[in-house]
Amino acid sequence: MAGPLSFSSMALTKTHHRDTYPAISPTKPSLSQAGKTVLITGGVSGIGFEIARSFAKASAARIIITSRRASALETAVQKLRAEFLSSGTDFLTQQADIGNDSSVIDLWNSLDSQGIFVHVLILNGAHATPFGLTLHHSGQIHLMEGFDINVGGNFLMASKFVKQRLRPEGQQLNLVNVSTAGIQRHPAPDQNPYTTSKAAFAALLGRIADERPSEDVQIISFHPGLLHTEGTIGYFRQDLPKWDEIALPADFSVWAASPEAAWLHGRFVWAHWDVDELRADKVFCSQLEKEGGFLKVAVQGLGGVSFDSYYN
């Protein structure tokens, strides 16, 4: 899901990518995922499937894709195995519904019983309300469906990921959250339940990142772009001249799960932004260091709140 059509990328970099590029190429040695196990929710089609392909190109040892649909899982994993037959990557499937707590718990219990430790978690699965429904029309049901999955379900996935019994002492984890630019745009009445729940989860991850250093669990949320996928059919005009190439967010996910992205721990970024330009921008880097809330979801226009007066 990519969001409304009138987005501007805030021009944080002069270069605005619509396709993958060398700095985020999964074949780049510094982005290698060799020896790692990657779990991707919603990995049977669209962005999730392409992310699986990118991690395979990055030499991941094992890639696990999840979905509620067993038949779709089997089709997807057959395609992946056929394409990467000689790569050495092992592809596994796990049927799971991130909107169901028992299903999420069973997923992680199953992995633990198989002796599988997950190094990288890609939170791609999401609940999107039908386009055009406002809170006035959809009411609490649609709102809470969005929050139950996009916040509650994803939080439980993240919690189980961090608390893995098989996690070696000192082992770093990488969590990548596929978000949407809709969380920074106001108003977006067509997708209120979707964008508000996605904004809430991005805000939650930003605050968790404040409490856990990147050496423990590196967390990055990003907007994937406007993509012509199964998930966007019915949401956008299909004759748009400027769809983004799906390789862009797929390869960006690999970069975001690498040490090269550690300096963006806890932040929300766009896949379109050139990562080399960002890193070379001294003003940007200075702002990132000085402002704890920069590129995080929060109330804008107010300075930090101090509670010192309550204790003095």
C-alpha positions as CSV (number, residue, x, y, z in Angstrom):
1,M,0.0,0.0,0.0
2,A,1.5,3.3,-1.0
3,G,-0.9,6.1,-0.2
4,P,-2.6,9.0,-2.1
5,L,-1.2,10.2,-5.4
6,S,-0.3,13.8,-4.6
7,F,2.6,13.0,-2.3
8,S,5.8,15.1,-2.4
9,S,8.9,13.5,-1.0
10,M,9.8,16.6,1.0
11,A,12.9,16.9,-1.2
12,L,15.4,15.7,1.4
13,T,17.7,14.6,-1.4
14,K,18.2,16.1,-4.8
15,T,18.0,12.6,-6.3
16,H,14.5,11.0,-6.2
17,H,14.8,7.3,-7.1
18,R,12.0,5.4,-8.7
19,D,14.0,2.2,-9.3
20,T,16.9,0.5,-7.5
21,Y,20.4,1.8,-7.7
22,P,23.9,0.6,-6.8
23,A,24.1,1.9,-3.2
24,I,21.2,-0.3,-2.1
25,S,21.9,-3.3,-4.5
26,P,21.5,-6.6,-2.5
27,T,24.6,-7.9,-4.3
28,K,26.7,-5.2,-2.7
29,P,29.2,-7.0,-0.3
30,S,28.5,-4.7,2.6
31,L,24.8,-5.5,2.5
32,S,25.3,-9.3,2.5
33,Q,22.8,-11.3,4.6
34,A,24.9,-14.5,4.5
35,G,24.1,-16.8,7.4
36,K,21.0,-14.9,8.4
37,T,17.4,-16.0,8.6
38,V,14.8,-13.5,7.4
39,L,11.0,-13.6,8.2
40,I,8.7,-11.6,5.9
41,T,5.0,-11.1,6.7
42,G,2.7,-10.9,3.8
43,G,5.4,-12.4,1.6
44,V,3.4,-14.2,-1.0
45,S,2.9,-11.3,-3.5
46,G,3.6,-7.7,-4.2
47,I,6.2,-5.9,-2.1
48,G,6.7,-8.9,0.3
49,F,7.5,-11.3,-2.5
50,E,10.0,-8.9,-4.0
51,I,11.6,-8.3,-0.7
52,A,12.1,-12.1,-0.4
53,R,13.8,-12.0,-3.8
54,S,16.1,-9.2,-2.8
55,F,17.2,-11.0,0.4
56,A,17.9,-14.1,-1.6
57,K,20.1,-12.0,-3.9
58,A,21.8,-10.8,-0.7
59,S,22.7,-14.5,0.1
60,A,20.4,-14.9,3.1
61,A,20.7,-18.4,4.5
62,R,17.0,-18.9,5.1
63,I,13.9,-16.9,4.1
64,I,10.5,-17.5,5.7
65,I,7.4,-16.0,4.2
66,T,4.1,-15.9,5.9
67,S,0.5,-15.4,4.8
68,R,-3.0,-16.4,5.9
69,R,-3.5,-18.2,2.6
70,A,-1.9,-21.7,2.4
71,S,-2.4,-22.0,-1.3
72,A,-0.7,-18.7,-2.0
73,L,2.2,-19.7,0.2
74,E,2.9,-22.8,-1.8
75,T,2.7,-21.0,-5.1
76,A,5.1,-18.3,-3.9
77,V,7.7,-20.6,-2.4
78,Q,7.7,-22.7,-5.6
79,K,8.5,-19.6,-7.6
80,L,11.3,-18.6,-5.3
81,R,12.9,-22.0,-5.2
82,A,12.8,-22.3,-9.0
83,E,14.4,-18.8,-9.4
84,F,17.1,-19.3,-6.7
85,L,17.7,-23.0,-7.2
86,S,21.5,-22.8,-7.0
87,S,21.7,-19.9,-4.6
88,G,22.0,-21.9,-1.4
89,T,19.0,-20.0,0.2
90,D,16.4,-22.2,1.9
91,F,12.8,-21.0,1.5
92,L,10.2,-21.9,4.1
93,T,6.6,-21.0,4.6
94,Q,4.5,-20.5,7.7
95,Q,0.8,-19.9,7.6
96,A,0.0,-17.1,10.0
97,D,-2.5,-14.3,10.6
98,I,-1.0,-11.3,12.2
99,G,-4.4,-10.1,13.2
100,N,-4.9,-13.2,15.4
101,D,-2.8,-13.4,18.6
102,S,-3.0,-17.2,18.8
103,S,-1.8,-17.5,15.2
104,V,1.2,-15.2,15.9
105,I,2.1,-17.1,19.1
106,D,1.8,-20.4,17.2
107,L,4.1,-19.1,14.5
108,W,6.9,-18.2,16.9
109,N,6.4,-21.4,18.9
110,S,6.7,-23.4,15.7
111,L,9.9,-21.7,14.7
112,D,11.4,-22.3,18.2
113,S,10.5,-26.0,18.1
114,Q,12.3,-26.3,14.7
115,G,15.4,-24.7,16.2
116,I,15.0,-21.7,13.9
117,F,16.3,-18.3,15.1
118,V,15.2,-15.2,13.1
119,H,17.8,-12.4,12.6
120,V,15.7,-10.1,10.4
121,L,12.0,-9.4,10.7
122,I,10.2,-7.5,7.8
123,L,6.8,-6.3,8.9
124,N,5.1,-6.0,5.5
125,G,1.6,-7.5,6.3
126,A,-1.1,-4.9,6.9
127,H,-4.8,-4.2,7.0
128,A,-6.1,-1.6,4.5
129,T,-9.6,-0.3,4.7
130,P,-11.6,0.0,1.5
131,F,-10.8,3.2,-0.4
132,G,-13.3,6.0,0.2
133,L,-14.5,4.9,3.6
134,T,-14.3,7.7,6.2
135,L,-14.8,7.2,9.9
136,H,-18.3,8.7,9.4
137,H,-19.2,5.7,7.2
138,S,-17.0,2.9,8.5
139,G,-17.3,3.5,12.2
140,Q,-15.5,1.7,15.0
141,I,-15.3,-1.7,13.3
142,H,-13.1,-0.6,10.4
143,L,-11.0,1.6,12.7
144,M,-10.3,-1.2,15.2
145,E,-9.6,-3.8,12.5
146,G,-6.8,-1.5,11.3
147,F,-5.4,-1.0,14.8
148,D,-5.8,-4.6,15.8
149,I,-3.6,-5.7,12.8
150,N,-1.4,-2.7,12.0
151,V,-0.6,-1.9,15.6
152,G,-1.5,-4.8,17.8
153,G,-0.6,-7.6,15.5
154,N,2.7,-6.1,14.3
155,F,3.6,-5.2,17.9
156,L,3.1,-8.8,19.0
157,M,5.2,-10.0,16.0
158,A,8.0,-7.5,17.1
159,S,7.8,-8.6,20.7
160,K,8.1,-12.3,19.9
161,F,10.9,-11.5,17.6
162,V,12.9,-9.7,20.3
163,K,12.2,-12.3,22.9
164,Q,13.3,-15.3,20.9
165,R,14.5,-18.1,23.3
166,L,17.2,-19.1,20.8
167,R,18.7,-15.6,20.5
168,P,22.4,-15.8,21.3
169,E,23.8,-13.4,23.9
170,G,24.6,-10.1,22.2
171,Q,23.1,-11.0,18.9
172,Q,21.8,-7.9,17.0
173,L,18.4,-8.1,15.5
174,N,17.1,-6.0,12.5
175,L,13.4,-4.9,12.3
176,V,12.2,-3.2,9.1
177,N,8.7,-1.8,9.0
178,V,7.1,-1.2,5.6
179,S,5.0,1.9,6.3
180,T,3.3,4.6,4.1
181,A,3.8,8.2,3.3
182,G,0.2,8.7,4.3
183,I,1.3,8.9,7.9
184,Q,2.9,12.3,7.3
185,R,0.1,13.8,5.2
186,H,-2.9,15.6,6.7
187,P,-5.7,15.2,6.0
188,A,-6.2,11.9,4.3
189,P,-9.8,11.2,5.0
190,D,-10.1,8.4,2.4
191,Q,-7.8,6.2,4.4
192,N,-8.2,7.4,8.0
193,P,-8.3,3.9,9.7
194,Y,-5.3,2.8,7.6
195,T,-3.1,5.8,7.9
196,T,-3.8,6.5,11.6
197,S,-3.0,3.0,12.6
198,K,0.1,2.9,10.5
199,A,1.1,6.3,12.0
200,A,0.5,4.9,15.5
201,F,2.8,1.9,14.9
202,A,5.5,4.0,13.3
203,A,5.3,6.3,16.4
204,L,5.5,3.2,18.7
205,L,8.6,1.9,16.9
206,G,10.3,5.3,17.2
207,R,9.8,5.3,20.9
208,I,10.9,1.7,21.3
209,A,14.1,2.7,19.4
210,D,14.7,5.4,22.0
211,E,14.8,2.7,24.6
212,R,16.8,0.0,22.7
213,P,20.1,0.9,20.9
214,S,20.6,-0.3,17.3
215,E,23.2,-2.7,18.6
216,D,20.4,-4.6,20.3
217,V,17.6,-4.2,17.7
218,Q,18.0,-1.9,14.7
219,I,14.6,-0.4,13.7
220,I,13.7,1.4,10.6
221,S,10.3,2.4,9.1
222,F,10.0,3.4,5.5
223,H,7.6,4.5,2.7
224,P,7.9,2.0,-0.2
225,G,6.6,4.2,-3.0
226,L,3.6,4.1,-5.4
227,L,3.7,0.5,-6.7
228,H,1.6,-1.3,-9.3
229,T,0.8,-4.5,-7.3
230,E,-2.2,-6.6,-6.3
231,G,-2.6,-4.5,-3.2
232,T,-3.0,-1.3,-5.1
233,I,-5.7,-2.5,-7.6
234,G,-8.9,-0.7,-6.8
235,Y,-7.1,2.1,-4.9
236,F,-5.4,4.0,-7.7
237,R,-5.9,4.7,-11.4
238,Q,-4.1,1.9,-13.2
239,D,-2.9,4.1,-16.1
240,L,-0.6,6.2,-14.0
241,P,2.5,7.1,-16.0
242,K,4.9,7.1,-13.0
243,W,4.6,4.0,-11.0
244,D,7.7,3.2,-8.9
245,E,9.6,0.0,-9.7
246,I,9.0,-2.6,-7.0
247,A,12.8,-3.4,-6.9
248,L,13.3,0.0,-5.2
249,P,11.6,-0.8,-1.8
250,A,12.6,-4.5,-2.1
251,D,16.3,-3.6,-2.3
252,F,15.9,-0.8,0.2
253,S,14.7,-3.3,2.7
254,V,18.0,-5.1,2.5
255,W,19.9,-1.9,2.9
256,A,17.7,-1.0,5.9
257,A,18.6,-4.3,7.6
258,S,22.3,-3.7,7.2
259,P,24.9,-1.9,9.3
260,E,24.9,0.9,6.7
261,A,21.5,2.0,7.9
262,A,22.3,2.0,11.7
263,W,22.5,5.8,11.8
264,L,18.7,6.0,10.9
265,H,17.7,3.8,13.8
266,G,14.1,4.5,14.9
267,R,13.4,6.9,12.0
268,F,10.8,7.0,9.2
269,V,12.3,7.5,5.7
270,W,11.4,7.2,2.0
271,A,12.8,4.5,-0.2
272,H,13.1,7.3,-2.9
273,W,15.7,9.2,-1.0
274,D,19.3,8.7,-2.1
275,V,21.1,7.1,0.9
276,D,24.5,8.4,-0.1
277,E,23.3,11.9,-0.4
278,L,21.6,11.7,3.0
279,R,24.8,10.4,4.7
280,A,26.9,13.1,3.0
281,D,24.5,16.0,4.0
282,K,26.1,17.5,7.1
283,V,23.1,19.6,7.9
284,F,20.8,16.6,7.8
285,C,23.1,14.5,9.9
286,S,23.5,17.3,12.5
287,Q,19.7,17.6,12.7
288,L,19.4,13.9,13.1
289,E,21.9,14.0,16.1
290,K,20.4,17.0,17.8
291,E,16.7,16.3,17.4
292,G,15.5,13.1,18.9
293,G,12.1,13.5,17.3
294,F,13.4,14.2,13.8
295,L,11.9,11.9,11.2
296,K,9.7,10.3,13.9
297,V,5.9,10.5,14.3
298,A,4.9,13.1,16.9
299,V,3.1,16.4,17.4
300,Q,4.8,19.0,15.3
301,G,5.3,22.6,16.2
302,L,6.0,22.1,19.9
303,G,9.3,21.8,21.6
304,G,10.2,19.0,24.0
305,V,8.1,18.6,27.2
306,S,9.9,18.7,30.5
307,F,8.4,17.4,33.7
308,D,11.2,18.9,35.9
309,S,8.8,21.4,37.5
310,Y,6.9,18.6,39.0
311,Y,9.9,17.4,40.9
312,N,11.4,20.7,42.0
